[in-house]
């Protein structure tokens, strides 16, 4: 004979939701300097009970405005998932971006340890120009008391465009030609000239591009070229 049913049967424990990050990627994973990327993330309720609306935060910079975006899942039944995304950037340095589900911990879950994921976004070095004096010459070659024409060619050997800059050619202790040069694209060169002299004694003439350091360059040590004049 079967025993009689208990008068106070145990009540099963209620299920709990479990919000988990099942997919998270950033496209492109390697971003050009100053570029942006699209973050995509999928959140699944892997628990046995529905989850209420929760907040998701994706952060891509350490601080500052525009460094994070926020999304909401809306109510999520057990077993359901939702895919969301946001645009991140611009990026000026490599940074370990991260995603946090249920910010503020408003949803009681069976597992609170799977609400975070990180992803390193690598930023390529910026394309920089490299200004150099490719040519410095005098024609005719100066002698005592003679004047001449200086010819100066500036080339951009870098991978980035150079903005406008100042160019000097010194041909005496206090005498110089000064030029305000237009922007110079990567791989381009430009030639300018000026009338100089008279030369009364030997002097080390020289040209300097980007005299007041207006252009950030990949190499700042090749902006000068010297030309010794043996007038006398």
URJO-V61314 format. One record per residue. SS is DSSP state (~ for helix, > for strand, _ for the rest). Layout:
ss: [SS,SS]
This chain:
ss: [_,_,_,_,_,_,_,_,_,_,_,_,_,_,_,_,>,_,>,>,>,>,>,>,>,>,>,_,_,>,>,_,_,_,_,>,>,>,>,>,>,>,>,>,>,_,_,_,_,_,>,_,_,_,>,>,>,>,>,_,_,_,_,_,_,_,_,>,>,>,>,>,_,_,_,>,_,_,_,_,>,>,>,>,>,>,>,>,>,_,_,_,_,_,>,>,>,>,>,>,>,_,_,_,_,_,_,_,>,_,_,_,_,_,_,>,>,>,>,>,>,>,>,_,_,_,_,_,>,_,>,>,>,>,>,>,>,>,>,_,_,_,_,_,_,>,>,>,>,>,>,>,>,>,>,>,_,_,_,_,_,>,_,_,>,>,>,>,>,>,_,_,_,_,_,>,>,>,>,>,>,_,_,>,_,_,_,_,>,>,>,>,>,>,>,>,>,>,>,_,_,_,>,>,>,>,>,>,>,_,_,_,_,_,_,_,>,_,_,_,_,_,_,>,>,>,>,>,>,_,_,_]
